[in-house]
Amino acid sequence: MTNIFTDFLSSLSLLNLGLAFSGVLAGIIIGALPGLSATMAVAILVPFTFALEPSSGLIVLGAIYTGAIFGGSWSAILINTPGTPSAVATTFDGYPMAKSGNGDLAMSISCMSSFVGGIVGVICLALFAPPLASISLKFGPTEYFWLAILGLTLISTLAEGDNIKSLIGACLGLLMSMIGVAVIGGDMRMTWNISFLNSGIEIVSAMIGLFCIPVILDLTSMKGKHLSENTTPKSLRLKESFLIMYRKKFEALRGAIIGTFIGILPGAGGSIASIVSYGEAKRSSKNKDNFGKGEPEGLIASETANNATVGGGFIPTLCLGIPGTPPDAVILGALLVQGIRTGDTLFTQQSSIVYTFIFGLLLATIMMLPLGLLMGRYAYKSIIKIPREILIPIIIFLTIIGSYSIQNNILNVYFMFFFGLIGWILNRAGFKASPIVLGLVLGQIAEQGFVQAYIIGSAQENIFANYFARPISIALVFFIIMGLFLPTLKRIYNRRKNA
């Protein structure tokens, strides 16, 4: 107890507090810019941490990661473009809220939800890291395959609009995820002798194009303001936001738990967490018809889940040396450079470093609440007041910079515009961008899991059992079937009941 209290006091040093504050501030700004992801923010600043103590270096990297995941919700709400892939589900209800004049409320709810998710994730990291890390070891290729399929079925059946078109969009995203060298086997597929396609479709540039370019094209043709405004916000709408969060406290806790659990699964990340949480929220909600039209509960589900993956992702990273998310992989590399060995002994032999970092991450999450509320309010007011003639060039500039900076390759910019044009055409035909992006994001996870599970099943001469006889797989298949057929069964039941 004395050592933990000492570690807590160490996290409260002026240096660590300053690093946590600066990291959260920088992370929020970077995460809000389309294309400048949390991974990029962490990777850029890793060399600067080598001059710091290991715990201080970890605190600033964790603070940047936390701020960037939350910052991704800003562009998702204000311009319908997720700043990070984990904010895709935030666009479903965040942008409709902003268009109806409740953008300031959406920004406040997003910040509070991110705070709740972040706190739950950090608490689970502090209290249950070793046992939760052991759970992640039970997930093999088969479980990852079914988990990816679960994410795809949820996005295709729960997205707004025509379910059939959403399924087609998800399949289109899956098809695009197969372009390039196969994840297993090394086969070259659908590259059409274009060397740039050998590495596959760059997900972030495609995401920026599919989400952002249609918004830009619509802005050029619309009349009036980009976002509606009922009255000029004179406050942060804290009371209203807090009352909504209080009424939906169990939903927020559920999203945080889902995010933490999925965060401990290496490679899963915030995209799957936010989609699964959003799907579960809509399935169990009494207001499911409002989802996709500006329902705060959908925003809460997405933001609590993706921010909880921060703490959850550190669990396998610190306990097993297996990064839970791409930013965790960068942070793991920084740990190894500083001579810190991850594993069970980390929490015993180098516990002071770990717990100082955990307390610092907790403080960074707490700092995110007032920073996010204040900055979010002014971001919303600014984007309302900016004339479209100025706003459109700014968004175009950010999309170009974001796409180019991913790999410092101008071809990513061309692909971004290409996918943007395709997205605009598909949107006019009733196909939403969200299922396509999720198919692209989850496609490689599903393919890798399926092929590995097939190889293992063939070696064991029992392919069927390897897919359908494992306990976790059975549970995931059950949820997939429920997600696919429950809405249809409910509609049939309601028709017969009203007949």
MARMARDREN-860968 format. One line per 2 residues: number of its first residue (from 1); for each residue x, y, z of C-alpha. Coordinates in nm, 4 decimals. Layout:
N
NUM	X Y Z; ...
% end
This chain:
499
1	0.0000 0.0000 0.0000; 0.2878 0.2342 0.0865
3	0.4502 0.1690 -0.2510; 0.1272 0.2361 -0.4395
5	0.0765 0.5616 -0.2500; 0.4349 0.6608 -0.3363
7	0.3659 0.5831 -0.7027; 0.0530 0.7977 -0.6874
9	0.2519 1.0900 -0.5456; 0.5121 1.0375 -0.8168
11	0.2434 1.0720 -1.0828; 0.1464 1.4065 -0.9268
13	0.4863 1.5648 -0.9855; 0.4815 1.8872 -1.1846
15	0.6671 1.7190 -1.4687; 0.4212 1.4313 -1.4990
17	0.1179 1.6591 -1.4642; 0.2570 1.8880 -1.7329
19	0.3303 1.5926 -1.9613; -0.0205 1.4508 -1.9098
21	-0.1830 1.7874 -1.9837; 0.0317 1.8537 -2.2909
23	-0.0226 1.4983 -2.4182; -0.4010 1.5174 -2.3888
25	-0.4101 1.8616 -2.5534; -0.1911 1.7502 -2.8440
27	-0.3824 1.4222 -2.8782; -0.7218 1.5940 -2.8999
29	-0.6011 1.8304 -3.1722; -0.4279 1.5574 -3.3728
31	-0.7174 1.3128 -3.3367; -0.9643 1.5738 -3.4613
33	-0.7774 1.6110 -3.7914; -0.8808 1.3465 -4.0470
35	-0.5917 1.1139 -4.1283; -0.3696 1.2119 -3.8356
37	-0.4397 0.9057 -3.6244; -0.3490 0.8163 -3.2674
39	-0.0836 0.5774 -3.3959; 0.0822 0.8541 -3.5937
41	0.0741 1.0941 -3.2995; 0.2314 0.8389 -3.0659
43	0.4936 0.7284 -3.3208; 0.6076 1.0828 -3.3931
45	0.6673 1.1647 -3.0263; 0.8273 0.8367 -2.9177
47	1.1884 0.9607 -2.9720; 1.1267 1.2573 -2.7399
49	1.0373 1.0236 -2.4542; 1.3779 0.8545 -2.4507
51	1.5195 1.1504 -2.2576; 1.2546 1.1044 -1.9887
53	1.2157 0.8548 -1.7084; 1.0319 0.5425 -1.8297
55	0.7176 0.6210 -1.6275; 0.7107 0.9836 -1.7495
57	0.7599 0.8743 -2.1086; 0.4747 0.6273 -2.0764
59	0.2483 0.8933 -1.9268; 0.2916 1.1351 -2.2163
61	0.2392 0.8587 -2.4751; -0.0692 0.7297 -2.2937
63	-0.2071 1.0846 -2.2650; -0.1615 1.1460 -2.6378
65	-0.3331 0.8149 -2.7143; -0.6264 0.8978 -2.4852
67	-0.6710 1.2478 -2.6262; -0.6470 1.1333 -2.9885
69	-0.9164 0.8664 -2.9527; -1.1521 1.1263 -2.8048
71	-1.0499 1.3926 -3.0577; -1.1614 1.1661 -3.3417
73	-1.5210 1.2318 -3.2371; -1.4962 1.6032 -3.3180
75	-1.4684 1.5690 -3.6933; -1.7145 1.2774 -3.6809
77	-1.9745 1.5057 -3.5232; -1.8980 1.8303 -3.7059
79	-1.8147 1.7190 -4.0612; -1.9291 1.3535 -4.0674
81	-1.5701 1.2346 -4.1051; -1.4219 1.0171 -3.8273
83	-1.0858 1.1566 -3.7208; -0.9802 0.8030 -3.6283
85	-1.1196 0.4665 -3.7483; -1.2606 0.4009 -3.4007
87	-1.4968 0.6992 -3.4417; -1.6857 0.5536 -3.7384
89	-1.9907 0.4661 -3.5251; -1.9843 0.8181 -3.3771
91	-2.0901 0.9572 -3.7157; -2.4163 0.7596 -3.7045
93	-2.5822 0.9844 -3.4476; -2.3246 1.2562 -3.3789
95	-2.3521 1.4240 -3.7197; -2.7357 1.4109 -3.7286
97	-2.7383 1.5774 -3.3855; -2.5115 1.8522 -3.5160
99	-2.7239 1.9018 -3.8277; -3.0359 1.9422 -3.6133
101	-2.8735 2.2200 -3.4080; -2.7557 2.0053 -3.1155
103	-2.3891 1.9919 -3.2063; -2.2873 2.1524 -2.8770
105	-2.4880 1.8896 -2.6879; -2.3299 1.6136 -2.8970
107	-1.9803 1.7471 -2.8236; -2.0491 1.7544 -2.4487
109	-2.2033 1.4064 -2.4440; -1.9099 1.2741 -2.6465
111	-1.6625 1.4198 -2.3970; -1.8477 1.2821 -2.0940
113	-1.8842 0.9415 -2.2591; -1.5154 0.9345 -2.3455
115	-1.4363 1.0224 -1.9851; -1.6526 0.7373 -1.8513
117	-1.5058 0.4867 -2.0954; -1.1515 0.5982 -2.0245
119	-1.1970 0.5791 -1.6468; -1.3472 0.2279 -1.6622
121	-1.0654 0.1097 -1.8889; -0.7949 0.2473 -1.6584
123	-0.9606 0.0993 -1.3479; -0.9743 -0.2430 -1.5139
125	-0.6080 -0.2029 -1.6108; -0.5138 -0.1262 -1.2512
127	-0.7230 -0.3946 -1.0806; -0.7617 -0.6842 -1.3209
129	-0.4730 -0.6701 -1.5693; -0.3188 -1.0197 -1.5203
131	-0.6473 -1.2205 -1.5172; -0.7955 -1.0230 -1.8071
133	-0.4772 -1.0738 -2.0080; -0.5148 -1.4506 -1.9644
135	-0.8625 -1.4274 -2.1221; -0.7168 -1.2784 -2.4383
137	-0.5025 -1.5920 -2.4781; -0.8202 -1.7970 -2.5209
139	-0.8972 -1.6111 -2.8433; -0.7496 -1.7978 -3.1374
141	-0.7910 -1.7503 -3.5141; -1.1435 -1.8988 -3.5061
143	-1.2628 -1.6518 -3.2426; -1.1129 -1.3562 -3.4278
145	-1.2876 -1.4669 -3.7457; -1.6283 -1.4846 -3.5762
147	-1.5635 -1.1574 -3.3915; -1.4955 -0.9812 -3.7222
149	-1.8099 -1.1355 -3.8730; -2.0071 -1.0175 -3.5696
151	-1.8859 -0.6631 -3.6323; -1.9816 -0.6865 -3.9981
153	-2.3306 -0.8211 -3.9308; -2.3942 -0.5509 -3.6725
155	-2.2909 -0.2671 -3.9000; -2.4837 -0.4035 -4.1950
157	-2.8068 -0.4677 -4.0051; -2.7987 -0.1730 -3.7652
159	-2.6802 0.1062 -3.9941; -2.9420 0.3539 -4.1059
161	-3.1142 0.2943 -4.4366; -3.1845 -0.0214 -4.6399
163	-3.0502 -0.3361 -4.4718; -2.9916 -0.5098 -4.8050
165	-2.7877 -0.2155 -4.9331; -2.5945 -0.2087 -4.6053
167	-2.5097 -0.5789 -4.6492; -2.4014 -0.5137 -5.0077
169	-2.1845 -0.2246 -4.8858; -2.0199 -0.4461 -4.6233
171	-1.9504 -0.7104 -4.8901; -1.8007 -0.4428 -5.1154
173	-1.5693 -0.3410 -4.8318; -1.4715 -0.7060 -4.7812
175	-1.3917 -0.7355 -5.1506; -1.1710 -0.4253 -5.1379
177	-0.9884 -0.5628 -4.8317; -0.8706 -0.8565 -5.0462
179	-0.6786 -0.6345 -5.2886; -0.3027 -0.6838 -5.2688
181	-0.0878 -0.9595 -5.1245; -0.2884 -1.2191 -4.9312
183	-0.2450 -1.2054 -4.5549; -0.1606 -1.5761 -4.5539
185	-0.0095 -1.7473 -4.8563; 0.1272 -1.4371 -5.0283
187	-0.0946 -1.4626 -5.3375; -0.1294 -1.1457 -5.5450
189	-0.4938 -1.0484 -5.5928; -0.6740 -0.7816 -5.7974
191	-0.3739 -0.5517 -5.8361; -0.4074 -0.5150 -6.2164
193	-0.0285 -0.4771 -6.2393; -0.0410 -0.1566 -6.0325
195	0.2526 -0.1831 -5.7909; 0.0949 0.0618 -5.5453
197	-0.1881 -0.1872 -5.4883; 0.0493 -0.4646 -5.3801
199	0.0192 -0.3514 -5.0192; -0.3597 -0.3290 -5.0452
201	-0.6008 -0.0398 -5.0004; -0.4761 0.2118 -4.7453
203	-0.7619 0.2152 -4.4950; -0.7288 0.5682 -4.3579
205	-0.7102 0.7411 -4.6961; -1.0075 0.5348 -4.8173
207	-1.1989 0.6256 -4.5015; -1.1260 0.9969 -4.5457
209	-1.2400 0.9816 -4.9064; -1.5601 0.7852 -4.8420
211	-1.6691 1.0041 -4.5527; -1.5273 1.3479 -4.6242
213	-1.5391 1.4047 -5.0005; -1.9195 1.3492 -5.0241
215	-1.9618 1.6070 -4.7458; -1.7472 1.8556 -4.9401
217	-1.9457 1.7970 -5.2604; -2.2734 1.8409 -5.0731
219	-2.1440 2.1601 -4.9114; -2.0705 2.3130 -5.2508
221	-2.4284 2.2614 -5.3646; -2.6243 2.3394 -5.0481
223	-2.7652 2.6748 -4.9443; -2.7361 2.8202 -4.5980
225	-2.5123 2.7048 -4.3140; -2.3322 2.3737 -4.2917
227	-2.4862 2.3007 -3.9491; -2.8124 2.4249 -3.8023
229	-2.8114 2.6408 -3.4924; -3.1202 2.6912 -3.2802
231	-2.9662 2.9523 -3.0515; -2.6129 3.0654 -2.9885
233	-2.4892 2.8371 -2.7079; -2.4400 3.0386 -2.3917
235	-2.3129 2.7465 -2.1882; -2.1624 2.4049 -2.2278
237	-2.5093 2.2508 -2.1808; -2.3543 2.0641 -1.8918
239	-2.6783 2.0118 -1.7010; -2.8572 1.8693 -2.0025
241	-2.5605 1.6483 -2.0941; -2.5194 1.5261 -1.7375
243	-2.8898 1.4387 -1.7091; -2.8721 1.2384 -2.0325
245	-2.5594 1.0587 -1.9104; -2.7257 0.9881 -1.5758
247	-3.0358 0.8443 -1.7416; -2.8160 0.6292 -1.9637
249	-2.5632 0.5353 -1.6940; -2.6132 0.1620 -1.7366
251	-2.5805 0.1917 -2.1132; -2.2594 0.3925 -2.0675
253	-2.1196 0.1319 -1.8284; -2.2129 -0.1460 -2.0688
255	-2.0317 0.0300 -2.3540; -1.7231 0.0815 -2.1370
257	-1.7163 -0.2861 -2.0378; -1.7568 -0.3962 -2.4005
259	-1.4762 -0.1599 -2.5039; -1.2438 -0.2815 -2.2280
261	-1.3053 -0.6464 -2.3104; -1.2555 -0.6025 -2.6857
263	-0.9548 -0.3804 -2.6148; -0.7708 -0.6700 -2.4498
265	-0.8011 -0.8741 -2.7704; -0.4851 -0.8074 -2.9746
267	-0.5685 -0.6533 -3.3104; -0.9371 -0.5907 -3.2412
269	-0.9252 -0.2236 -3.1370; -1.1740 0.0597 -3.1131
271	-1.3437 0.0040 -3.4515; -1.4898 -0.3325 -3.3515
273	-1.5546 -0.2157 -2.9950; -1.7574 0.0886 -3.0976
275	-1.9574 -0.1055 -3.3573; -2.0379 -0.3939 -3.1211
277	-2.1309 -0.1489 -2.8456; -2.3472 0.0558 -3.0832
279	-2.5199 -0.2581 -3.2083; -2.5913 -0.3830 -2.8572
281	-2.7222 -0.0389 -2.7580; -2.9639 -0.0287 -3.0490
283	-3.0741 -0.3882 -2.9995; -3.1716 -0.3290 -2.6377
285	-3.2941 0.0311 -2.6646; -3.6554 0.1414 -2.6415
287	-3.5723 0.4180 -2.8920; -3.4141 0.1994 -3.1604
289	-3.6092 0.3789 -3.4336; -3.4244 0.7023 -3.3465
291	-3.0800 0.5491 -3.3963; -2.9089 0.7021 -3.6963
293	-3.1244 1.0139 -3.6664; -2.9506 1.1830 -3.3733
295	-3.0027 0.9509 -3.0761; -2.7686 1.0417 -2.7830
297	-2.7653 0.6795 -2.6663; -2.5911 0.5763 -2.9888
299	-2.3274 0.8432 -2.9352; -2.2757 0.7286 -2.5758
301	-2.2375 0.3649 -2.6827; -1.9725 0.4444 -2.9427
303	-1.7628 0.6877 -2.7396; -1.7586 0.4923 -2.4126
305	-1.6468 0.1800 -2.5992; -1.3692 0.3227 -2.8146
307	-1.2141 0.5157 -2.5248; -1.2306 0.2125 -2.2955
309	-1.0088 0.0272 -2.5429; -0.7199 0.2523 -2.4376
311	-0.6980 0.0995 -2.0898; -0.8043 -0.2409 -2.2189
313	-0.5372 -0.2423 -2.4890; -0.2624 -0.1824 -2.2341
315	-0.3567 -0.5031 -2.0494; -0.2097 -0.7535 -2.3000
317	0.0645 -0.5047 -2.3887; 0.2004 -0.4840 -2.0347
319	0.1132 -0.8357 -1.9133; 0.1910 -1.0431 -2.2220
321	0.4015 -0.8209 -2.4439; 0.1291 -0.8482 -2.7116
323	0.0017 -0.5064 -2.8285; -0.3759 -0.4742 -2.8196
325	-0.3931 -0.1891 -3.0744; -0.1503 -0.0234 -3.3234
327	-0.0643 0.2615 -3.0793; 0.0089 -0.0034 -2.8153
329	0.2574 -0.1619 -3.0564; 0.4430 0.1691 -3.0848
331	0.4399 0.2150 -2.7063; 0.5631 -0.1438 -2.6610
333	0.8586 -0.0611 -2.8841; 0.9361 0.2412 -2.6670
335	0.9264 0.0193 -2.3576; 1.1714 -0.2266 -2.5082
337	1.4106 0.0512 -2.6105; 1.4138 0.1733 -2.2504
339	1.4961 -0.1771 -2.1281; 1.1563 -0.2542 -1.9715
341	1.0606 -0.6193 -2.0015; 0.6873 -0.6800 -2.0264
343	0.5185 -0.9840 -1.8723; 0.4094 -1.1108 -1.5331
345	0.7256 -0.9864 -1.3647; 0.6579 -0.6289 -1.4768
347	0.3918 -0.5861 -1.2068; 0.6251 -0.7201 -0.9374
349	0.9843 -0.6305 -1.0237; 0.9084 -0.2941 -1.1896
351	0.5756 -0.2158 -1.0280; 0.6665 0.1467 -0.9528
353	0.6956 0.2240 -1.3246; 0.3670 0.0507 -1.4062
355	0.1562 0.2043 -1.1313; 0.3013 0.5524 -1.1795
357	0.2017 0.5202 -1.5451; -0.1477 0.3922 -1.4562
359	-0.2066 0.6817 -1.2148; -0.0741 0.9218 -1.4796
361	-0.3114 0.7743 -1.7386; -0.5962 0.8188 -1.4911
363	-0.5022 1.1838 -1.4389; -0.4787 1.2375 -1.8149
365	-0.8301 1.0967 -1.8565; -0.9585 1.3291 -1.5832
367	-0.7882 1.6261 -1.7517; -0.9556 1.5313 -2.0786
369	-1.3011 1.6156 -1.9360; -1.2610 1.9926 -1.8754
371	-1.0281 2.0324 -2.1741; -1.2664 1.8518 -2.4066
373	-1.5709 2.0428 -2.2870; -1.4091 2.3849 -2.3234
375	-1.2335 2.3179 -2.6523; -1.5349 2.1348 -2.7944
377	-1.7658 2.4268 -2.7320; -1.5420 2.6700 -2.9179
379	-1.4779 2.4207 -3.1976; -1.8541 2.3898 -3.2524
381	-1.9144 2.7655 -3.2409; -1.6253 2.8280 -3.4795
383	-1.7331 2.5766 -3.7404; -2.0870 2.7228 -3.7402
385	-1.9609 3.0774 -3.7949; -1.7076 2.9942 -4.0673
387	-1.8590 3.0720 -4.4107; -1.8822 2.7792 -4.6495
389	-1.6495 2.9583 -4.8913; -1.3757 2.9300 -4.6284
391	-1.4810 2.6035 -4.4656; -1.4674 2.3980 -4.7863
393	-1.1030 2.4847 -4.8741; -1.0010 2.4191 -4.5116
395	-1.1590 2.0722 -4.5164; -1.0034 1.9928 -4.8553
397	-0.6626 2.1035 -4.7271; -0.6941 1.8849 -4.4165
399	-0.8005 1.5810 -4.6183; -0.5043 1.6205 -4.8537
401	-0.2550 1.6678 -4.5700; -0.4065 1.3787 -4.3741
403	-0.3970 1.1388 -4.6689; -0.0458 1.2363 -4.7769
405	0.1040 1.2187 -4.4280; 0.0046 0.8536 -4.3777
407	0.2864 0.7229 -4.5981; 0.4234 1.0487 -4.7455
409	0.2906 0.9289 -5.0790; 0.0908 1.1433 -5.3218
411	-0.0816 0.8293 -5.4540; -0.2742 0.8082 -5.1267
413	-0.4207 1.1500 -5.2050; -0.5311 1.0303 -5.5500
415	-0.6895 0.7222 -5.3940; -0.8616 0.9394 -5.1364
417	-1.0263 1.1490 -5.4090; -1.1110 0.8356 -5.6085
419	-1.2839 0.6714 -5.3138; -1.4536 1.0001 -5.2339
421	-1.6080 1.0141 -5.5808; -1.7147 0.6501 -5.5544
423	-1.8600 0.7194 -5.2093; -2.0559 1.0189 -5.3374
425	-2.2043 0.8150 -5.6244; -2.2916 0.5243 -5.3932
427	-2.4446 0.7640 -5.1411; -2.6735 0.8982 -5.4127
429	-2.7799 0.5383 -5.4809; -2.8631 0.4813 -5.1127
431	-2.5422 0.3049 -5.0072; -2.3875 0.4424 -4.6889
433	-2.0111 0.4710 -4.6374; -2.0086 0.3091 -4.2918
435	-2.0667 -0.0543 -4.3990; -1.8041 -0.0203 -4.6725
437	-1.5423 0.1156 -4.4329; -1.6151 -0.1503 -4.1719
439	-1.5881 -0.4214 -4.4358; -1.2524 -0.2785 -4.5360
441	-1.1333 -0.2545 -4.1737; -1.2566 -0.5956 -4.0605
443	-1.1897 -0.7828 -4.3846; -0.8266 -0.8641 -4.3163
445	-0.9039 -0.9739 -3.9597; -1.1795 -1.2033 -4.0857
447	-0.9671 -1.3448 -4.3682; -0.6626 -1.4099 -4.1527
449	-0.8728 -1.5770 -3.8833; -1.0641 -1.7903 -4.1351
451	-0.7556 -1.9147 -4.3215; -0.5585 -1.9893 -4.0048
453	-0.8566 -2.1696 -3.8511; -0.8993 -2.3735 -4.1704
455	-0.5324 -2.4751 -4.1716; -0.5481 -2.5759 -3.8051
457	-0.8748 -2.7656 -3.8599; -0.7270 -2.9484 -4.1603
459	-0.4247 -3.0525 -3.9580; -0.6562 -3.1843 -3.6855
461	-0.8796 -3.3467 -3.9492; -1.1845 -3.1777 -3.7987
463	-1.2529 -2.8476 -3.9726; -1.6169 -2.8212 -3.8658
465	-1.5406 -2.8628 -3.4957; -1.2658 -2.6021 -3.5138
467	-1.5168 -2.3442 -3.6363; -1.8294 -2.4407 -3.4449
469	-1.7394 -2.6517 -3.1394; -1.5270 -2.4074 -2.9412
471	-1.7156 -2.2445 -2.6495; -1.6367 -1.8817 -2.7344
473	-1.7066 -1.9446 -3.1020; -2.0491 -2.0889 -3.0183
475	-2.1360 -1.7754 -2.8210; -2.0185 -1.5458 -3.1024
477	-2.2121 -1.7436 -3.3656; -2.5234 -1.7145 -3.1476
479	-2.4871 -1.3347 -3.1317; -2.4321 -1.3222 -3.5086
481	-2.7537 -1.5165 -3.5734; -2.9413 -1.2950 -3.3289
483	-2.8061 -0.9803 -3.4948; -2.9046 -1.1014 -3.8416
485	-3.2500 -1.2437 -3.7819; -3.3872 -1.0820 -3.4645
487	-3.4919 -0.7539 -3.6366; -3.6785 -0.9503 -3.9070
489	-3.8477 -1.1767 -3.6532; -3.9562 -0.8729 -3.4507
491	-4.1069 -0.7079 -3.7588; -4.2984 -1.0271 -3.8437
493	-4.4221 -1.0562 -3.4863; -4.5371 -0.6927 -3.4759
495	-4.7214 -0.7286 -3.8074; -4.9077 -1.0361 -3.6851
497	-4.9814 -0.8678 -3.3538; -5.1272 -0.5596 -3.5251
499	-5.3143 -0.7603 -3.7866
% end
